[in-house]
Amino acid sequence: TMSLATSRNDDPCAAALFYASEGLTLYFISDTSSEHSHNISLNPRVAATINADHSDWKDIRGLRITGRACMVREEEAVTARAAFESKYPFLTGLLESGEMRRGLGGFAFFKIKPETIRLIDNRVYFGHTTEMQV
């Protein structure tokens, strides 16, 4: 999962979401009436983290991403759906059939275009980071 941070009027919001990627673009599915979806429509600047759980700080590694998010246009939804179905095979057919719509209401694909990606890797040493501007 990915933790997504958004804000509106200095009011922060964080949400845990499933994601899939195509190159450096991150796609996620969300209810269009959710707080983070509404925040993105008002302020596209977002931050996200992706990491696995670890019980030892020496094993911690993950990504911190900053960038801009937006709802995916209809023509790009095919790419987003393919990325999701490849990563999560159980979704194959559910996104097209409308079965997911019953659970999510008005869902849409969103994407994050990263501007900065920071790798955190405590296996090298505590607090080791490598940053890339996109």
N, C-alpha and C positions, 0 to 999 in steps of 0.2 A: 504494500500500500504506500501511498504518498500522503504526506501531511501538507495541506495547502493553506497558506495564510493570505487573507484578503483584509481590506479595511474600507470603512466608509465613515467620513466625518470623525476621524481619529478613533473610531471604534473597531478594534481588531476582531477577527473571526478566524478560527482554524477548523479544518475538516479533514478527516481521514477518507481517502478515496482510492478506488482501484484505478490504475492507469495502464496505458500501453504506449509504446513509442514507435515512431517512424523517423529514423535518423535521430536528430537532437530534439525534435518536436515531441512533446508529451501530450497525449490525449486522455481525457477523462469524461465520464458520463455523469450528468447531474440533473436533478429536477430543476427546471427553469425558475421555479418559485423559491428555491432554497436561498438562504441568506448569502452564501458565498457567490451564487450565480448573480444575484441582484447586485452585490458589491462589485463584481467584475464589470457589469454593465455601466457602473458609475466611475470605477477606478480600475483600469486594466492592470496596474502594477501589482504583481503577486510575488510571493516567495514560496518555495516548496522544499521539503526534505524527503529523502528516500534512504532508508537504512533498515537493516535486519535487526532483530532483537539480539542482544548479547548479555551474558551474565558477567563477563570480565571486561573491564574498560580497555584492556590491551587489544581486544579483538574488534573494537568499534571501528567501523568504516561506513561511509555513506556519502551522499551528495546533498549539497545545499544549492538550490537554484533560485535565481531571481530573473524575472522577465515580465512579459506581458501576456495576458490571457484574453481570450475572446471565444464567443460561440462559433462553432464551425459552420461554414456555409454548406448548403446542400450538396454542392459538387464535391466537397472535400470529405463529407460524411462517409462516402464509400471507402476512402483510405482509412479513416478512423475506425470504422466497423471492421475492416479486414485486420487491422492491427489488434483490435480487441479479440476477435475470434481466433486469431493465431495464438495469442497469449493465453486466452481463456476459452478453450475448446467447448466448454459447456454452454457458452453463449451462442454458438453457431445455430442460426435459425431463430433464436429467441428475439434478437434485435429486429429482425424483419417481420416476424409473425405477429408482433403486437403484444406477446405475452409479457414482455418486460414493461410495456406501457401501463399494464394494469397495476403493477407494483410501484412504478415510479411516477405515474401521472404524466405531466408534460416534460419528459426528459429530452435532453439534447447532448450532443457531443460538444466539448469545449477543447481548446488546445492552449498550451503554454509554449511560447517561443522564447527560449532561454536567451538571456543577455550575459549572465555570468553563471558559471558552474564551478563550484568549489568541491573538491574531493577531500574528505576528512579520513585519515587513515592512521589510527593509533598503533597499527602493527609496525609502522616505521618508528615512531616515537609519539608520546602523548601530545596531542594537539597538532600533529603534522597535517598541513593542508597544501594543496596545489590548486591554483585557480586559473581558469581559462575565461577570457572574454570572447563571446560569440559574436 
